[in-house]
C-alpha cells in the first residue's frame, strides 16, 4: 500500500524555495536579500532577512575591517542568533556572516 500523498506547503511555493530551512537569494525584493521557510518541529515560519545590496564579511574575512564587521555583527545579534532557526538573525549569521 502506498503512503498517503502529502500536499506541499503553500508557503514553500510562495517563497519560491525547494524545501524547509533552505535559504534563497531574493534579488528583486525591495529590502531583504534572502528568504527561508524555517521549520522547527511543528512550527513553520516564513522569514525574510539580510539587507539588500550589502554583503557580509563572509566566513573568511580578508581585511581587518571585515574581521571587525563580522565580530561586531555577531556580538550585536548574539541574543537573537541564539533564539535558533525561527529567527532572522540566525539565518543572517549562517548565510551572510
PDB file of N, CA, C and O in Angstrom, chain B, residues numbered from 101:
ATOM      1  N   UNK B 101       0.827  -1.185   0.000  1.00  0.00           N
ATOM      2  CA  UNK B 101       0.000   0.000   0.000  1.00  0.00           C
ATOM      3  C   UNK B 101       0.873   1.251   0.000  1.00  0.00           C
ATOM      4  O   UNK B 101       1.867   1.320   0.724  1.00  0.00           O
ATOM      5  N   UNK B 102       0.502   2.237  -0.810  1.00  0.00           N
ATOM      6  CA  UNK B 102       1.261   3.483  -0.875  1.00  0.00           C
ATOM      7  C   UNK B 102       0.895   4.389   0.297  1.00  0.00           C
ATOM      8  O   UNK B 102      -0.259   4.433   0.722  1.00  0.00           O
ATOM      9  N   UNK B 103       1.896   5.116   0.819  1.00  0.00           N
ATOM     10  CA  UNK B 103       1.559   6.066   1.877  1.00  0.00           C
ATOM     11  C   UNK B 103       0.732   7.216   1.298  1.00  0.00           C
ATOM     12  O   UNK B 103       0.852   7.528   0.114  1.00  0.00           O
ATOM     13  N   UNK B 104      -0.112   7.849   2.129  1.00  0.00           N
ATOM     14  CA  UNK B 104      -0.932   8.946   1.602  1.00  0.00           C
ATOM     15  C   UNK B 104      -0.053  10.077   1.093  1.00  0.00           C
ATOM     16  O   UNK B 104       0.980  10.393   1.684  1.00  0.00           O
ATOM     17  N   UNK B 105      -0.481  10.690  -0.024  1.00  0.00           N
ATOM     18  CA  UNK B 105       0.276  11.779  -0.638  1.00  0.00           C
ATOM     19  C   UNK B 105       0.142  13.039   0.204  1.00  0.00           C
ATOM     20  O   UNK B 105      -0.965  13.490   0.496  1.00  0.00           O
ATOM     21  N   UNK B 106       1.280  13.599   0.588  1.00  0.00           N
ATOM     22  CA  UNK B 106       1.248  14.835   1.364  1.00  0.00           C
ATOM     23  C   UNK B 106       1.238  16.023   0.418  1.00  0.00           C
ATOM     24  O   UNK B 106       2.005  16.064  -0.544  1.00  0.00           O
ATOM     25  N   UNK B 107       0.369  16.990   0.690  1.00  0.00           N
ATOM     26  CA  UNK B 107       0.332  18.204  -0.115  1.00  0.00           C
ATOM     27  C   UNK B 107       1.528  19.065   0.257  1.00  0.00           C
ATOM     28  O   UNK B 107       1.927  19.126   1.420  1.00  0.00           O
ATOM     29  N   UNK B 108       2.097  19.732  -0.746  1.00  0.00           N
ATOM     30  CA  UNK B 108       3.202  20.639  -0.477  1.00  0.00           C
ATOM     31  C   UNK B 108       2.685  21.886   0.221  1.00  0.00           C
ATOM     32  O   UNK B 108       1.616  22.396  -0.113  1.00  0.00           O
ATOM     33  N   UNK B 109       3.432  22.362   1.169  1.00  0.00           N
ATOM     34  CA  UNK B 109       3.064  23.553   1.922  1.00  0.00           C
ATOM     35  C   UNK B 109       3.031  24.754   0.977  1.00  0.00           C
ATOM     36  O   UNK B 109       4.011  24.991   0.271  1.00  0.00           O
ATOM     37  N   UNK B 110       1.937  25.520   0.940  1.00  0.00           N
ATOM     38  CA  UNK B 110       1.854  26.669   0.033  1.00  0.00           C
ATOM     39  C   UNK B 110       2.889  27.754   0.331  1.00  0.00           C
ATOM     40  O   UNK B 110       3.219  28.554  -0.545  1.00  0.00           O
ATOM     41  N   UNK B 111       3.404  27.782   1.565  1.00  0.00           N
ATOM     42  CA  UNK B 111       4.436  28.770   1.920  1.00  0.00           C
ATOM     43  C   UNK B 111       5.729  28.533   1.154  1.00  0.00           C
ATOM     44  O   UNK B 111       6.459  29.476   0.847  1.00  0.00           O
ATOM     45  N   UNK B 112       6.009  27.268   0.846  1.00  0.00           N
ATOM     46  CA  UNK B 112       7.214  26.948   0.076  1.00  0.00           C
ATOM     47  C   UNK B 112       7.106  27.523  -1.327  1.00  0.00           C
ATOM     48  O   UNK B 112       8.059  28.117  -1.833  1.00  0.00           O
ATOM     49  N   UNK B 113       5.953  27.349  -1.955  1.00  0.00           N
ATOM     50  CA  UNK B 113       5.746  27.864  -3.313  1.00  0.00           C
ATOM     51  C   UNK B 113       5.752  29.386  -3.311  1.00  0.00           C
ATOM     52  O   UNK B 113       6.322  30.006  -4.209  1.00  0.00           O
ATOM     53  N   UNK B 114       5.122  29.991  -2.311  1.00  0.00           N
ATOM     54  CA  UNK B 114       5.057  31.458  -2.232  1.00  0.00           C
ATOM     55  C   UNK B 114       6.456  32.054  -2.115  1.00  0.00           C
ATOM     56  O   UNK B 114       6.760  33.070  -2.740  1.00  0.00           O
ATOM     57  N   UNK B 115       7.303  31.416  -1.311  1.00  0.00           N
ATOM     58  CA  UNK B 115       8.662  31.913  -1.111  1.00  0.00           C
ATOM     59  C   UNK B 115       9.581  31.512  -2.267  1.00  0.00           C
ATOM     60  O   UNK B 115      10.640  32.111  -2.457  1.00  0.00           O
ATOM     61  N   UNK B 116       9.181  30.508  -3.030  1.00  0.00           N
ATOM     62  CA  UNK B 116       9.996  30.058  -4.157  1.00  0.00           C
ATOM     63  C   UNK B 116      11.182  29.210  -3.747  1.00  0.00           C
ATOM     64  O   UNK B 116      12.199  29.183  -4.441  1.00  0.00           O
ATOM     65  N   UNK B 117      11.061  28.512  -2.616  1.00  0.00           N
ATOM     66  CA  UNK B 117      12.147  27.650  -2.150  1.00  0.00           C
ATOM     67  C   UNK B 117      11.759  26.189  -2.340  1.00  0.00           C
ATOM     68  O   UNK B 117      10.581  25.854  -2.462  1.00  0.00           O
ATOM     69  N   UNK B 118      12.770  25.331  -2.362  1.00  0.00           N
ATOM     70  CA  UNK B 118      12.505  23.922  -2.652  1.00  0.00           C
ATOM     71  C   UNK B 118      12.158  23.102  -1.416  1.00  0.00           C
ATOM     72  O   UNK B 118      11.645  21.990  -1.538  1.00  0.00           O
ATOM     73  N   UNK B 119      12.430  23.637  -0.224  1.00  0.00           N
ATOM     74  CA  UNK B 119      12.126  22.892   0.991  1.00  0.00           C
ATOM     75  C   UNK B 119      12.320  23.749   2.222  1.00  0.00           C
ATOM     76  O   UNK B 119      12.705  24.914   2.130  1.00  0.00           O
ATOM     77  N   UNK B 120      12.052  23.163   3.370  1.00  0.00           N
ATOM     78  CA  UNK B 120      12.213  23.874   4.635  1.00  0.00           C
ATOM     79  C   UNK B 120      13.695  24.066   4.958  1.00  0.00           C
ATOM     80  O   UNK B 120      14.531  23.226   4.626  1.00  0.00           O
ATOM     81  N   UNK B 121      14.000  25.188   5.612  1.00  0.00           N
ATOM     82  CA  UNK B 121      15.353  25.502   6.078  1.00  0.00           C
ATOM     83  C   UNK B 121      16.378  25.560   4.949  1.00  0.00           C
ATOM     84  O   UNK B 121      17.553  25.249   5.148  1.00  0.00           O
ATOM     85  N   UNK B 122      15.920  25.962   3.757  1.00  0.00           N
ATOM     86  CA  UNK B 122      16.815  26.138   2.616  1.00  0.00           C
ATOM     87  C   UNK B 122      16.724  27.601   2.184  1.00  0.00           C
ATOM     88  O   UNK B 122      15.766  27.984   1.512  1.00  0.00           O
ATOM     89  N   UNK B 123      17.713  28.429   2.561  1.00  0.00           N
ATOM     90  CA  UNK B 123      17.648  29.849   2.212  1.00  0.00           C
ATOM     91  C   UNK B 123      17.857  30.090   0.722  1.00  0.00           C
ATOM     92  O   UNK B 123      18.532  29.322   0.036  1.00  0.00           O
ATOM     93  N   UNK B 124      17.261  31.173   0.243  1.00  0.00           N
ATOM     94  CA  UNK B 124      17.362  31.519  -1.173  1.00  0.00           C
ATOM     95  C   UNK B 124      17.523  33.028  -1.306  1.00  0.00           C
ATOM     96  O   UNK B 124      16.910  33.787  -0.555  1.00  0.00           O
ATOM     97  N   UNK B 125      18.341  33.465  -2.251  1.00  0.00           N
ATOM     98  CA  UNK B 125      18.501  34.900  -2.508  1.00  0.00           C
ATOM     99  C   UNK B 125      17.249  35.457  -3.147  1.00  0.00           C
ATOM    100  O   UNK B 125      16.572  34.770  -3.913  1.00  0.00           O
ATOM    101  N   UNK B 126      16.938  36.715  -2.828  1.00  0.00           N
ATOM    102  CA  UNK B 126      15.788  37.392  -3.423  1.00  0.00           C
ATOM    103  C   UNK B 126      16.265  38.730  -3.992  1.00  0.00           C
ATOM    104  O   UNK B 126      16.041  39.774  -3.379  1.00  0.00           O
ATOM    105  N   UNK B 127      16.918  38.712  -5.156  1.00  0.00           N
ATOM    106  CA  UNK B 127      17.493  39.936  -5.709  1.00  0.00           C
ATOM    107  C   UNK B 127      16.462  40.989  -6.100  1.00  0.00           C
ATOM    108  O   UNK B 127      16.803  42.168  -6.198  1.00  0.00           O
ATOM    109  N   UNK B 128      15.210  40.594  -6.324  1.00  0.00           N
ATOM    110  CA  UNK B 128      14.191  41.561  -6.734  1.00  0.00           C
ATOM    111  C   UNK B 128      13.351  42.098  -5.578  1.00  0.00           C
ATOM    112  O   UNK B 128      12.478  42.941  -5.785  1.00  0.00           O
ATOM    113  N   UNK B 129      13.609  41.615  -4.365  1.00  0.00           N
ATOM    114  CA  UNK B 129      12.861  42.133  -3.222  1.00  0.00           C
ATOM    115  C   UNK B 129      13.386  43.528  -2.884  1.00  0.00           C
ATOM    116  O   UNK B 129      14.598  43.744  -2.894  1.00  0.00           O
ATOM    117  N   UNK B 130      12.494  44.480  -2.584  1.00  0.00           N
ATOM    118  CA  UNK B 130      12.953  45.858  -2.368  1.00  0.00           C
ATOM    119  C   UNK B 130      13.869  46.052  -1.163  1.00  0.00           C
ATOM    120  O   UNK B 130      14.720  46.942  -1.188  1.00  0.00           O
ATOM    121  N   UNK B 131      13.723  45.245  -0.108  1.00  0.00           N
ATOM    122  CA  UNK B 131      14.520  45.488   1.094  1.00  0.00           C
ATOM    123  C   UNK B 131      15.360  44.300   1.562  1.00  0.00           C
ATOM    124  O   UNK B 131      16.496  44.485   1.999  1.00  0.00           O
ATOM    125  N   UNK B 132      14.825  43.096   1.478  1.00  0.00           N
ATOM    126  CA  UNK B 132      15.521  41.940   2.053  1.00  0.00           C
ATOM    127  C   UNK B 132      16.218  41.103   0.977  1.00  0.00           C
ATOM    128  O   UNK B 132      15.694  40.916  -0.121  1.00  0.00           O
ATOM    129  N   UNK B 133      17.409  40.606   1.316  1.00  0.00           N
ATOM    130  CA  UNK B 133      18.229  39.916   0.331  1.00  0.00           C
ATOM    131  C   UNK B 133      17.989  38.405   0.259  1.00  0.00           C
ATOM    132  O   UNK B 133      18.344  37.771  -0.735  1.00  0.00           O
ATOM    133  N   UNK B 134      17.394  37.828   1.298  1.00  0.00           N
ATOM    134  CA  UNK B 134      17.185  36.374   1.328  1.00  0.00           C
ATOM    135  C   UNK B 134      15.817  36.041   1.916  1.00  0.00           C
ATOM    136  O   UNK B 134      15.196  36.856   2.598  1.00  0.00           O
ATOM    137  N   UNK B 135      15.366  34.820   1.633  1.00  0.00           N
ATOM    138  CA  UNK B 135      14.137  34.304   2.216  1.00  0.00           C
ATOM    139  C   UNK B 135      14.352  32.837   2.563  1.00  0.00           C
ATOM    140  O   UNK B 135      15.106  32.131   1.894  1.00  0.00           O
ATOM    141  N   UNK B 136      13.678  32.391   3.619  1.00  0.00           N
ATOM    142  CA  UNK B 136      13.731  30.983   4.011  1.00  0.00           C
ATOM    143  C   UNK B 136      12.401  30.635   4.679  1.00  0.00           C
ATOM    144  O   UNK B 136      11.819  31.456   5.387  1.00  0.00           O
ATOM    145  N   UNK B 137      11.932  29.419   4.448  1.00  0.00           N
ATOM    146  CA  UNK B 137      10.777  28.922   5.187  1.00  0.00           C
ATOM    147  C   UNK B 137      11.369  28.034   6.271  1.00  0.00           C
ATOM    148  O   UNK B 137      11.761  26.893   6.024  1.00  0.00           O
ATOM    149  N   UNK B 138      11.424  28.591   7.485  1.00  0.00           N
ATOM    150  CA  UNK B 138      12.071  27.904   8.602  1.00  0.00           C
ATOM    151  C   UNK B 138      11.093  26.947   9.269  1.00  0.00           C
ATOM    152  O   UNK B 138       9.906  27.241   9.401  1.00  0.00           O
ATOM    153  N   UNK B 139      11.609  25.803   9.684  1.00  0.00           N
ATOM    154  CA  UNK B 139      10.775  24.807  10.343  1.00  0.00           C
ATOM    155  C   UNK B 139      11.529  24.221  11.522  1.00  0.00           C
ATOM    156  O   UNK B 139      12.671  23.778  11.400  1.00  0.00           O
ATOM    157  N   UNK B 140      10.861  24.233  12.665  1.00  0.00           N
ATOM    158  CA  UNK B 140      11.420  23.619  13.875  1.00  0.00           C
ATOM    159  C   UNK B 140      10.283  22.854  14.523  1.00  0.00           C
ATOM    160  O   UNK B 140       9.391  23.447  15.128  1.00  0.00           O
ATOM    161  N   UNK B 141      10.315  21.547  14.397  1.00  0.00           N
ATOM    162  CA  UNK B 141       9.221  20.724  14.903  1.00  0.00           C
ATOM    163  C   UNK B 141       7.948  21.010  14.132  1.00  0.00           C
ATOM    164  O   UNK B 141       7.919  20.877  12.909  1.00  0.00           O
ATOM    165  N   UNK B 142       6.887  21.405  14.843  1.00  0.00           N
ATOM    166  CA  UNK B 142       5.608  21.726  14.206  1.00  0.00           C
ATOM    167  C   UNK B 142       5.508  23.186  13.788  1.00  0.00           C
ATOM    168  O   UNK B 142       4.576  23.564  13.078  1.00  0.00           O
ATOM    169  N   UNK B 143       6.464  24.013  14.224  1.00  0.00           N
ATOM    170  CA  UNK B 143       6.419  25.432  13.911  1.00  0.00           C
ATOM    171  C   UNK B 143       7.033  25.701  12.539  1.00  0.00           C
ATOM    172  O   UNK B 143       8.120  25.214  12.229  1.00  0.00           O
ATOM    173  N   UNK B 144       6.326  26.479  11.725  1.00  0.00           N
ATOM    174  CA  UNK B 144       6.802  26.861  10.393  1.00  0.00           C
ATOM    175  C   UNK B 144       6.637  28.363  10.257  1.00  0.00           C
ATOM    176  O   UNK B 144       5.600  28.918  10.621  1.00  0.00           O
ATOM    177  N   UNK B 145       7.672  29.026   9.726  1.00  0.00           N
ATOM    178  CA  UNK B 145       7.638  30.487   9.644  1.00  0.00           C
ATOM    179  C   UNK B 145       8.384  30.949   8.400  1.00  0.00           C
ATOM    180  O   UNK B 145       9.483  30.472   8.120  1.00  0.00           O
ATOM    181  N   UNK B 146       7.789  31.879   7.653  1.00  0.00           N
ATOM    182  CA  UNK B 146       8.444  32.496   6.507  1.00  0.00           C
ATOM    183  C   UNK B 146       9.289  33.648   7.034  1.00  0.00           C
ATOM    184  O   UNK B 146       8.768  34.547   7.694  1.00  0.00           O
ATOM    185  N   UNK B 147      10.581  33.630   6.750  1.00  0.00           N
ATOM    186  CA  UNK B 147      11.491  34.656   7.261  1.00  0.00           C
ATOM    187  C   UNK B 147      12.230  35.303   6.101  1.00  0.00           C
ATOM    188  O   UNK B 147      12.831  34.618   5.273  1.00  0.00           O
ATOM    189  N   UNK B 148      12.181  36.625   6.049  1.00  0.00           N
ATOM    190  CA  UNK B 148      12.996  37.401   5.119  1.00  0.00           C
ATOM    191  C   UNK B 148      14.085  38.042   5.938  1.00  0.00           C
ATOM    192  O   UNK B 148      13.815  38.580   7.012  1.00  0.00           O
ATOM    193  N   UNK B 149      15.322  37.999   5.453  1.00  0.00           N
ATOM    194  CA  UNK B 149      16.427  38.529   6.237  1.00  0.00           C
ATOM    195  C   UNK B 149      17.511  39.093   5.349  1.00  0.00           C
ATOM    196  O   UNK B 149      17.556  38.803   4.154  1.00  0.00           O
ATOM    197  N   UNK B 150      18.389  39.900   5.928  1.00  0.00           N
ATOM    198  CA  UNK B 150      19.533  40.463   5.227  1.00  0.00           C
ATOM    199  C   UNK B 150      19.198  41.736   4.492  1.00  0.00           C
ATOM    200  O   UNK B 150      18.164  41.835   3.831  1.00  0.00           O
ATOM    201  N   UNK B 151      20.085  42.717   4.613  1.00  0.00           N
ATOM    202  CA  UNK B 151      19.877  43.990   3.919  1.00  0.00           C
ATOM    203  C   UNK B 151      20.241  43.823   2.449  1.00  0.00           C
ATOM    204  O   UNK B 151      21.297  43.288   2.113  1.00  0.00           O
ATOM    205  N   UNK B 152      19.348  44.288   1.581  1.00  0.00           N
ATOM    206  CA  UNK B 152      19.552  44.180   0.135  1.00  0.00           C
ATOM    207  C   UNK B 152      20.778  45.002  -0.291  1.00  0.00           C
ATOM    208  O   UNK B 152      20.933  46.146   0.135  1.00  0.00           O
ATOM    209  N   UNK B 153      21.623  44.438  -1.108  1.00  0.00           N
ATOM    210  CA  UNK B 153      22.758  45.162  -1.668  1.00  0.00           C
ATOM    211  C   UNK B 153      23.983  45.239  -0.779  1.00  0.00           C
ATOM    212  O   UNK B 153      24.984  45.842  -1.165  1.00  0.00           O
ATOM    213  N   UNK B 154      23.930  44.645   0.397  1.00  0.00           N
ATOM    214  CA  UNK B 154      25.073  44.689   1.313  1.00  0.00           C
ATOM    215  C   UNK B 154      25.559  43.266   1.528  1.00  0.00           C
ATOM    216  O   UNK B 154      24.765  42.375   1.831  1.00  0.00           O
ATOM    217  N   UNK B 155      26.852  43.050   1.375  1.00  0.00           N
ATOM    218  CA  UNK B 155      27.380  41.718   1.635  1.00  0.00           C
ATOM    219  C   UNK B 155      27.933  41.673   3.045  1.00  0.00           C
ATOM    220  O   UNK B 155      28.401  42.682   3.572  1.00  0.00           O
ATOM    221  N   UNK B 156      27.877  40.515   3.642  1.00  0.00           N
ATOM    222  CA  UNK B 156      28.514  40.330   4.945  1.00  0.00           C
ATOM    223  C   UNK B 156      29.991  40.138   4.702  1.00  0.00           C
ATOM    224  O   UNK B 156      30.444  40.167   3.558  1.00  0.00           O
ATOM    225  N   UNK B 157      30.742  39.945   5.761  1.00  0.00           N
ATOM    226  CA  UNK B 157      32.172  39.719   5.617  1.00  0.00           C
ATOM    227  C   UNK B 157      32.433  38.281   5.180  1.00  0.00           C
ATOM    228  O   UNK B 157      33.544  37.953   4.765  1.00  0.00           O
ATOM    229  N   UNK B 158      31.421  37.425   5.271  1.00  0.00           N
ATOM    230  CA  UNK B 158      31.570  36.037   4.882  1.00  0.00           C
ATOM    231  C   UNK B 158      32.294  35.241   5.947  1.00  0.00           C
ATOM    232  O   UNK B 158      32.754  35.800   6.943  1.00  0.00           O
ATOM    233  N   UNK B 159      32.396  33.945   5.743  1.00  0.00           N
ATOM    234  CA  UNK B 159      33.044  33.104   6.748  1.00  0.00           C
ATOM    235  C   UNK B 159      34.570  33.277   6.797  1.00  0.00           C
ATOM    236  O   UNK B 159      35.206  32.868   7.768  1.00  0.00           O
ATOM    237  N   UNK B 160      35.149  33.871   5.769  1.00  0.00           N
ATOM    238  CA  UNK B 160      36.610  34.038   5.718  1.00  0.00           C
ATOM    239  C   UNK B 160      36.959  35.487   5.397  1.00  0.00           C
ATOM    240  O   UNK B 160      37.377  35.783   4.278  1.00  0.00           O
ATOM    241  N   UNK B 161      36.794  36.409   6.371  1.00  0.00           N
ATOM    242  CA  UNK B 161      37.105  37.812   6.101  1.00  0.00           C
ATOM    243  C   UNK B 161      38.601  37.982   5.835  1.00  0.00           C
ATOM    244  O   UNK B 161      39.435  37.346   6.480  1.00  0.00           O
ATOM    245  N   UNK B 162      38.924  38.850   4.875  1.00  0.00           N
ATOM    246  CA  UNK B 162      40.325  39.036   4.494  1.00  0.00           C
ATOM    247  C   UNK B 162      40.971  40.205   5.214  1.00  0.00           C
ATOM    248  O   UNK B 162      42.076  40.079   5.741  1.00  0.00           O
ATOM    249  N   UNK B 163      40.280  41.356   5.241  1.00  0.00           N
ATOM    250  CA  UNK B 163      40.898  42.543   5.838  1.00  0.00           C
ATOM    251  C   UNK B 163      40.532  42.651   7.316  1.00  0.00           C
ATOM    252  O   UNK B 163      39.617  41.983   7.798  1.00  0.00           O
ATOM    253  N   UNK B 164      41.258  43.496   8.013  1.00  0.00           N
ATOM    254  CA  UNK B 164      40.985  43.739   9.425  1.00  0.00           C
ATOM    255  C   UNK B 164      39.611  44.370   9.606  1.00  0.00           C
ATOM    256  O   UNK B 164      38.914  44.079  10.579  1.00  0.00           O
ATOM    257  N   UNK B 165      39.219  45.237   8.667  1.00  0.00           N
ATOM    258  CA  UNK B 165      37.917  45.882   8.746  1.00  0.00           C
ATOM    259  C   UNK B 165      36.792  44.854   8.609  1.00  0.00           C
ATOM    260  O   UNK B 165      35.786  44.933   9.314  1.00  0.00           O
ATOM    261  N   UNK B 166      36.965  43.889   7.702  1.00  0.00           N
ATOM    262  CA  UNK B 166      35.954  42.846   7.534  1.00  0.00           C
ATOM    263  C   UNK B 166      35.867  41.979   8.782  1.00  0.00           C
ATOM    264  O   UNK B 166      34.772  41.599   9.197  1.00  0.00           O
ATOM    265  N   UNK B 167      37.009  41.662   9.384  1.00  0.00           N
ATOM    266  CA  UNK B 167      37.025  40.863  10.611  1.00  0.00           C
ATOM    267  C   UNK B 167      36.287  41.595  11.723  1.00  0.00           C
ATOM    268  O   UNK B 167      35.546  40.985  12.494  1.00  0.00           O
ATOM    269  N   UNK B 168      36.495  42.908  11.801  1.00  0.00           N
ATOM    270  CA  UNK B 168      35.851  43.717  12.828  1.00  0.00           C
ATOM    271  C   UNK B 168      34.340  43.782  12.593  1.00  0.00           C
ATOM    272  O   UNK B 168      33.562  43.685  13.541  1.00  0.00           O
ATOM    273  N   UNK B 169      33.917  43.948  11.317  1.00  0.00           N
ATOM    274  CA  UNK B 169      32.489  43.964  10.984  1.00  0.00           C
ATOM    275  C   UNK B 169      31.821  42.661  11.382  1.00  0.00           C
ATOM    276  O   UNK B 169      30.732  42.657  11.955  1.00  0.00           O
ATOM    277  N   UNK B 170      32.484  41.555  11.072  1.00  0.00           N
ATOM    278  CA  UNK B 170      31.942  40.234  11.380  1.00  0.00           C
ATOM    279  C   UNK B 170      31.793  40.041  12.884  1.00  0.00           C
ATOM    280  O   UNK B 170      30.761  39.570  13.363  1.00  0.00           O
ATOM    281  N   UNK B 171      32.834  40.410  13.619  1.00  0.00           N
ATOM    282  CA  UNK B 171      32.827  40.274  15.069  1.00  0.00           C
ATOM    283  C   UNK B 171      31.742  41.146  15.695  1.00  0.00           C
ATOM    284  O   UNK B 171      31.055  40.719  16.623  1.00  0.00           O
ATOM    285  N   UNK B 172      31.590  42.379  15.182  1.00  0.00           N
ATOM    286  CA  UNK B 172      30.580  43.306  15.702  1.00  0.00           C
ATOM    287  C   UNK B 172      29.169  42.793  15.440  1.00  0.00           C
ATOM    288  O   UNK B 172      28.306  42.874  16.314  1.00  0.00           O
ATOM    289  N   UNK B 173      28.930  42.263  14.234  1.00  0.00           N
ATOM    290  CA  UNK B 173      27.611  41.719  13.913  1.00  0.00           C
ATOM    291  C   UNK B 173      27.265  40.593  14.875  1.00  0.00           C
ATOM    292  O   UNK B 173      26.172  40.568  15.441  1.00  0.00           O
ATOM    293  N   UNK B 174      28.190  39.667  15.059  1.00  0.00           N
ATOM    294  CA  UNK B 174      27.931  38.512  15.913  1.00  0.00           C
ATOM    295  C   UNK B 174      27.695  38.925  17.362  1.00  0.00           C
ATOM    296  O   UNK B 174      26.851  38.340  18.042  1.00  0.00           O
ATOM    297  N   UNK B 175      28.433  39.926  17.842  1.00  0.00           N
ATOM    298  CA  UNK B 175      28.250  40.403  19.213  1.00  0.00           C
ATOM    299  C   UNK B 175      26.913  41.130  19.365  1.00  0.00           C
ATOM    300  O   UNK B 175      26.198  40.926  20.346  1.00  0.00           O
ATOM    301  N   UNK B 176      26.584  41.966  18.401  1.00  0.00           N
ATOM    302  CA  UNK B 176      25.363  42.778  18.458  1.00  0.00           C
ATOM    303  C   UNK B 176      24.101  41.915  18.405  1.00  0.00           C
ATOM    304  O   UNK B 176      23.095  42.231  19.041  1.00  0.00           O
ATOM    305  N   UNK B 177      24.166  40.826  17.643  1.00  0.00           N
ATOM    306  CA  UNK B 177      22.987  39.994  17.442  1.00  0.00           C
ATOM    307  C   UNK B 177      23.046  38.656  18.186  1.00  0.00           C
ATOM    308  O   UNK B 177      22.237  37.767  17.918  1.00  0.00           O
ATOM    309  N   UNK B 178      23.976  38.507  19.098  1.00  0.00           N
ATOM    310  CA  UNK B 178      24.190  37.220  19.770  1.00  0.00           C
ATOM    311  C   UNK B 178      22.919  36.661  20.415  1.00  0.00           C
ATOM    312  O   UNK B 178      22.636  35.469  20.293  1.00  0.00           O
ATOM    313  N   UNK B 179      22.156  37.513  21.098  1.00  0.00           N
ATOM    314  CA  UNK B 179      20.944  37.043  21.775  1.00  0.00           C
ATOM    315  C   UNK B 179      19.910  36.541  20.771  1.00  0.00           C
ATOM    316  O   UNK B 179      19.250  35.530  21.011  1.00  0.00           O
ATOM    317  N   UNK B 180      19.768  37.242  19.653  1.00  0.00           N
ATOM    318  CA  UNK B 180      18.788  36.822  18.643  1.00  0.00           C
ATOM    319  C   UNK B 180      19.262  35.609  17.853  1.00  0.00           C
ATOM    320  O   UNK B 180      18.447  34.772  17.466  1.00  0.00           O
ATOM    321  N   UNK B 181      20.561  35.501  17.608  1.00  0.00           N
ATOM    322  CA  UNK B 181      21.106  34.325  16.923  1.00  0.00           C
ATOM    323  C   UNK B 181      20.833  33.079  17.759  1.00  0.00           C
ATOM    324  O   UNK B 181      20.513  32.015  17.229  1.00  0.00           O
ATOM    325  N   UNK B 182      20.965  33.232  19.076  1.00  0.00           N
ATOM    326  CA  UNK B 182      20.771  32.105  19.991  1.00  0.00           C
ATOM    327  C   UNK B 182      19.326  31.611  20.031  1.00  0.00           C
ATOM    328  O   UNK B 182      19.065  30.503  20.500  1.00  0.00           O
ATOM    329  N   UNK B 183      18.384  32.421  19.542  1.00  0.00           N
ATOM    330  CA  UNK B 183      16.977  32.000  19.527  1.00  0.00           C
ATOM    331  C   UNK B 183      16.751  30.828  18.587  1.00  0.00           C
ATOM    332  O   UNK B 183      15.776  30.091  18.732  1.00  0.00           O
ATOM    333  N   UNK B 184      17.652  30.653  17.620  1.00  0.00           N
ATOM    334  CA  UNK B 184      17.588  29.476  16.764  1.00  0.00           C
ATOM    335  C   UNK B 184      16.955  29.689  15.406  1.00  0.00           C
ATOM    336  O   UNK B 184      16.848  30.813  14.916  1.00  0.00           O
ATOM    337  N   UNK B 185      16.543  28.596  14.817  1.00  0.00           N
ATOM    338  CA  UNK B 185      16.108  28.509  13.422  1.00  0.00           C
ATOM    339  C   UNK B 185      14.962  29.461  13.069  1.00  0.00           C
ATOM    340  O   UNK B 185      14.849  29.874  11.915  1.00  0.00           O
ATOM    341  N   UNK B 186      14.123  29.811  14.019  1.00  0.00           N
ATOM    342  CA  UNK B 186      12.965  30.647  13.723  1.00  0.00           C
ATOM    343  C   UNK B 186      13.252  32.142  13.841  1.00  0.00           C
ATOM    344  O   UNK B 186      12.319  32.945  13.860  1.00  0.00           O
ATOM    345  N   UNK B 187      14.528  32.531  13.921  1.00  0.00           N
ATOM    346  CA  UNK B 187      14.862  33.958  13.982  1.00  0.00           C
ATOM    347  C   UNK B 187      15.633  34.388  12.739  1.00  0.00           C
ATOM    348  O   UNK B 187      16.425  33.621  12.191  1.00  0.00           O
ATOM    349  N   UNK B 188      15.395  35.615  12.303  1.00  0.00           N
ATOM    350  CA  UNK B 188      16.076  36.149  11.123  1.00  0.00           C
ATOM    351  C   UNK B 188      17.571  36.292  11.389  1.00  0.00           C
ATOM    352  O   UNK B 188      18.377  36.079  10.484  1.00  0.00           O
ATOM    353  N   UNK B 189      17.952  36.646  12.606  1.00  0.00           N
ATOM    354  CA  UNK B 189      19.366  36.821  12.946  1.00  0.00           C
ATOM    355  C   UNK B 189      20.136  35.503  12.783  1.00  0.00           C
ATOM    356  O   UNK B 189      21.287  35.504  12.348  1.00  0.00           O
ATOM    357  N   UNK B 190      19.503  34.397  13.129  1.00  0.00           N
ATOM    358  CA  UNK B 190      20.131  33.085  12.974  1.00  0.00           C
ATOM    359  C   UNK B 190      20.499  32.844  11.507  1.00  0.00           C
ATOM    360  O   UNK B 190      21.603  32.400  11.190  1.00  0.00           O
ATOM    361  N   UNK B 191      19.541  33.149  10.618  1.00  0.00           N
ATOM    362  CA  UNK B 191      19.767  32.911   9.194  1.00  0.00           C
ATOM    363  C   UNK B 191      20.768  33.886   8.602  1.00  0.00           C
ATOM    364  O   UNK B 191      21.588  33.502   7.768  1.00  0.00           O
ATOM    365  N   UNK B 192      20.711  35.159   9.027  1.00  0.00           N
ATOM    366  CA  UNK B 192      21.675  36.150   8.544  1.00  0.00           C
ATOM    367  C   UNK B 192      23.079  35.732   8.965  1.00  0.00           C
ATOM    368  O   UNK B 192      24.026  35.832   8.185  1.00  0.00           O
ATOM    369  N   UNK B 193      23.206  35.264  10.202  1.00  0.00           N
ATOM    370  CA  UNK B 193      24.506  34.815  10.708  1.00  0.00           C
ATOM    371  C   UNK B 193      25.006  33.621   9.908  1.00  0.00           C
ATOM    372  O   UNK B 193      26.187  33.546   9.567  1.00  0.00           O
ATOM    373  N   UNK B 194      24.124  32.705   9.616  1.00  0.00           N
ATOM    374  CA  UNK B 194      24.512  31.480   8.914  1.00  0.00           C
ATOM    375  C   UNK B 194      24.849  31.725   7.433  1.00  0.00           C
ATOM    376  O   UNK B 194      25.813  31.167   6.909  1.00  0.00           O
ATOM    377  N   UNK B 195      24.041  32.569   6.766  1.00  0.00           N
ATOM    378  CA  UNK B 195      24.191  32.752   5.324  1.00  0.00           C
ATOM    379  C   UNK B 195      25.166  33.867   4.971  1.00  0.00           C
ATOM    380  O   UNK B 195      26.013  33.695   4.094  1.00  0.00           O
ATOM    381  N   UNK B 196      25.055  35.000   5.641  1.00  0.00           N
ATOM    382  CA  UNK B 196      25.810  36.178   5.233  1.00  0.00           C
ATOM    383  C   UNK B 196      27.123  36.395   5.988  1.00  0.00           C
ATOM    384  O   UNK B 196      28.039  37.024   5.458  1.00  0.00           O
ATOM    385  N   UNK B 197      27.226  35.886   7.212  1.00  0.00           N
ATOM    386  CA  UNK B 197      28.401  36.171   8.031  1.00  0.00           C
ATOM    387  C   UNK B 197      29.206  34.911   8.270  1.00  0.00           C
ATOM    388  O   UNK B 197      30.236  34.954   8.943  1.00  0.00           O
TER     389      UNK B 197
END
